[in-house]
Amino acid sequence: MQFVENLTERKEFPEFKAGDTVTVHYKIREGNKERIQNFQGVVLQRRGSGATETFTVRKIANGVGVERIFPVNSPFIEQIDVNKRGAVRRARIFYLRNLTGKKARIKERRR
């Protein structure tokens, strides 16, 4: 299977990687109305390349972990803000799922 890449309307986003805390401004369409919803959390991984690249963001909502996978080239992503740069040694930090409280904190990377 071969994918066709459409790079004509590619938006520029800031550089981010696993461990960074980001806010994704995502367009939600409800009926004929459209609004922007913010999803703020820690990036667990970036995966793929080109048109099929995705990233996973995890947040805690009401004591429950919520993960969402976003395509990087999605037309529904309005913007991505990098709130904090995290100092992690791995490209995929799935071990964060098993940690709670103070153990789940990520040190901030100096710029």
Secondary structure, 3 states (H helix, E strand, C coil): CCCCCCCCCCCCCCCCCCCCEEEEEEEEEECCEEEEEEEEEEEEEEECCHHHCEEEEEEEECCEEEEEEEECCCCCEEEEEEEECECCCCCCCHHHHHCCHHHHCCCECCC
